[in-house]
Amino acid sequence: VIERLETPDLAAAWCADRRAAVQTLGFVPTMGALHEGHLGLVRRAADENERVCVSVFVNPLQFNDPRDFERYPRDFTADADLLAANGCDMVFTGTLAEFFAGSEGDMERVARRDPGPAAASLEGEHRPGHFEGVATIVGRLFEVVEPDRAYFGLKDYQQSLVVTDVARAMAHAMNREIEVIACPTAREASGLARSSRNELLSAAQRTEAAAIHRALLAARDAWHAESVRDAAVLAARMRAVLEPTSLVVEYAELRDPEAWTAVQPAGPMERAVALVAARAGEVRLIDNVRLDGAARV
Ligand code: PAF
C-alpha cells in the first residue's frame, strides 16, 4: 500500500522515520502526468533502495511560459495508482506556499537558487529562469526528503547536470551525500522520447516529432560510421533531417558532456552529446543522444 501525503511537512516526517529506521531512501521528483519513463525510474529506485518516495508537484517556478504551466497535464489519483503498482511506498505533493514558508504562495517571494554553470545556453537560454526554478524546487525537495539516491531521466540532459551540482552544493550543508542517478531516456516505438507533453500532440504531430530522434541518430551514425568529430558538421547532419519536417527547431547543437560550455565547441570533439529542442505546433519537445557511447551522461 502506498502512503499519499498532502504536504511537504508530512512527507518530511515520513522520510525522517525511514532514516531513523536506517532504511535507504530512493527519491524520484516529478511533476506528475506519469508515463513509462517515470515508472522506469521508480522501479529502478525500488531495486536499489529499501524505500521509495515520489513527489508530484507542477512547479510554477520553472515555467517561463504561463500557458505551458496551465496546459501541463495533472491527475494525482491516476499518478498515485501507477506509483502503487511500481514499487513506490510514498507519494507526496504540496502547494507553493507549503514548500516555501514565508512566500504565501507568491512566486516573487521565493528565494531562487543559482543553477550554476550547466544552466548556460540551450534550455537555459531558450527558457529564461527555467533552471533557477528547477534548482530551487529540487533543492527544497532534497531538504524535505534527504534521500540517499535521487533519480532523474536523461531526456532532460542539462537538468541532470544542474541537479547533480545542486546535490553537490547541498552535501556539505546537509551533511548528507545525495547520489544523483541519471537514467536512460525511455522511448516510444518510433524513437520519440517519452514526455508528459506527448499527450498534447495530435497523431500527425506525433509522427513528425519522431524526426527529432532520427536527427540525433544521424549525428550518432556520422560519429561512428564516418568518424565525424567536428561539431558544426554533426549539427548540420541533424538539421538536414529536421529541416524538411514541419517542426520548428530551436536548437540542434553539440556539447562536451564532461565540460559544459555556453557555446558549441569548435575543433574536433573527444566526447559529445547531441541536443535538440523543437516545436511541434505549440508543443515544445527536447531530446538528446550521447554520441560517443559512454554509459552515463
Ligand atoms: O523533470 C521534472 O519533471 C522537473 O523538472 C522536476 C525535476 C520534477 C523539478 O520540478
Boltz pocket constraint, residues with backbone or C-beta under 6 A from the ligand:
constraints:
  - pocket:
      binder: B
      contacts: [[A, 29], [A, 30], [A, 31], [A, 57], [A, 59], [A, 62], [A, 133], [A, 134], [A, 137], [A, 138], [A, 156], [A, 159]]
      max_distance: 6.0
